[in-house]
């Protein structure tokens, strides 16, 4: 599977990872939260961002009304 940010995962991608027994911690390393997300550990399951982990976030626009949204420098990607 190509490395993607968490919001770019499809439900199929997510459930394939879950079937393999991946932990939320490992998932967060492989598929980090979006750069514009200031929510601490947003991909950490129950304590994370419910909108993100419930597949309601598909783009930056989906987060613009969130108190933890912040603009970031475009063109940057994760390592």
C-alpha positions in Angstrom: 0.0 0.0 0.0 1.3 3.4 -0.9 2.1 5.6 2.1 -0.8 8.1 2.6 -1.9 10.5 5.2 -4.7 9.1 7.4 -7.4 11.2 5.7 -6.4 9.7 2.3 -7.0 6.1 3.5 -10.1 4.4 2.1 -12.3 2.3 4.4 -11.0 -0.7 2.5 -7.4 0.4 3.2 -8.2 0.9 6.9 -9.9 -2.4 7.4 -7.1 -4.3 5.6 -4.7 -2.8 8.1 -7.0 -3.6 11.0 -7.3 -7.2 9.8 -3.5 -7.4 10.0 -3.7 -6.4 13.6 -2.0 -3.0 13.3 -2.1 -0.8 16.4 -3.2 2.8 16.4 0.3 3.9 17.3 1.8 2.1 14.3 -1.1 3.3 12.1 -0.2 6.9 13.2 3.4 6.4 12.1 2.5 4.9 8.8 -0.4 7.2 8.0 0.0 10.4 10.0 -2.7 13.0 10.6 -3.0 15.8 8.1 -0.4 18.7 8.4 -3.2 21.2 9.1 -4.5 19.2 12.1 -3.5 20.5 15.5 -5.4 17.8 17.4 -2.9 15.9 19.6 -2.7 12.3 18.4 -5.6 12.7 16.1 -5.4 9.2 14.7 -5.3 7.5 18.2 -8.6 5.8 18.1 -11.1 6.6 20.8 -9.1 9.5 22.2 -8.4 11.0 18.8 -10.4 13.1 16.3 -13.6 11.3 15.8 -14.3 13.1 12.5 -10.9 12.0 11.2 -11.1 8.4 12.4 -14.8 8.1 11.2 -13.8 8.9 7.6 -15.6 12.3 7.6 -12.4 14.2 6.8 -11.4 13.9 3.1 -9.7 17.3 2.6 -8.4 20.4 4.3 -11.8 22.1 3.7 -13.5 19.6 6.0 -11.4 20.9 8.9 -11.5 24.6 8.5 -14.1 25.2 11.1 -12.3 23.1 13.7 -10.7 25.0 16.6 -7.6 23.0 16.1 -7.2 23.7 12.4 -4.2 25.7 11.3 -2.8 26.7 8.0 0.4 25.0 7.0 3.0 25.6 4.3 1.8 23.7 1.2 4.1 21.6 -0.8 5.6 19.9 2.3 5.2 16.2 2.8 6.1 13.8 5.6 9.2 11.7 5.5 
